[in-house]
């Protein structure tokens, strides 16, 4: 069972990843901005994995 604080943090991290996924759609693949956003998504996903949660994947539209 997880605490409220842990649940809130994980929810925040997952929502940030979703926001970065939307931002990623607006960038050009291979551009510096695209790579920076990908790095942020990867960092948040590594945080989730560190605490035993599943990675969040961007869904392409």
FITOR-460204 format. One record per atom (N, C-alpha, C): residue in one letter; z, x, y. Coordinates in steps of 0.2 Angstrom, whole numbers, plus 5000, padded with zeros to 4 digits. Layout:
aZXY;...
END
This chain:
x500050044994;x500050005000;x500050045006;x499650035011;x499650065017;x500050035023;x500250075027;x500650055033;x500150025038;x500449985043;x500049955048;x499650015052;x500050065054;x499750125058;x499150155054;x499250165048;x498650195044;x498050145044;x498150085043;x497650035043;x497350035050;x497750035055;x497450035062;x496950095063;x497250155061;x496850215062;x496250215058;x496250195052;x495650195048;x495150145051;x495350085053;x494950035056;x494650065062;x494950095066;x494750125072;x494150175070;x494350225066;x493850275064;x493150245061;x493250185057;x492650155054;x492250125060;x492650095065;x492250065070;x491850115075;x492250175076;x491850225079;x491250245076;x491250255069;x490650275065;x490150225066;x490250155066;x489750105067;x489450115074;x489850125079;x489650135086;x489150195086;x489350255083;x488950315083;x488250295079;x488350255074;x487750235070;x487250195075;x487450155079;x487050115084;x486750165089;x487150215091;x486950265096;x486450315093;x486450325086;x486050365083;x485350335082;x485250265082;x484650235082;x484250245088;x484650265094;x484350265100;x484050335102;x484250385097;x484050455098;x483450475094;x483050525096;x482550545092;x482750595087;x482550585081;x482650635075;x482450705077;x482950745076;x482850815077;x483050845084;x483150795088;x483450815095;x484150835095;x484350865100;x485050895101;x485550835101;x485350785104;x485750725105;x485850695098;x485350685094;x485350665087;x485850705083;x485750765083;x486150815079;x486850805081;x487050795088;x487750795090;x488050725087;x487650675087;x487950615085;x488050615077;x487550645074;x487650655067;x488250695065;x488350745069;x488950785068;x489650745069;x489650705074;x490250665075;x490350615069;x489750585067;x489850535061;x490150575055;x489850635054;x490050675048;x490850695049;x491050715055;x491750735056;x492250675054;x492050615057;x492450555055;x492450535048;x491850545045;x491850535037;x492250585034;x492250645036;x492750695032;x493450675033;x493650645039;x494250625040;x494450575035;x494050525035;x494150465030;x494250495023;x493850545021;x493850575014;x494550605013;x494750645018;x495350685018;x495950635016;x495950575018;x496450525016;x496250475011;x495750495007;x495550455001;x495150395002;x494850385008;x494450325009;x493750345008;x493350295007;x492650295006;x492250315013;x491750355012;x491350365018;x490950305021;x490850305027;x490450245030;x489750265031;x489250235029;x488550255030;x488250205035;x487750235039;x487350195043;x486850155040;x486750095042;x486250055039;x485650055044;x485150075042;x484550075046;x484250005047;x484049995053;x483749925054;x482949925055;
END
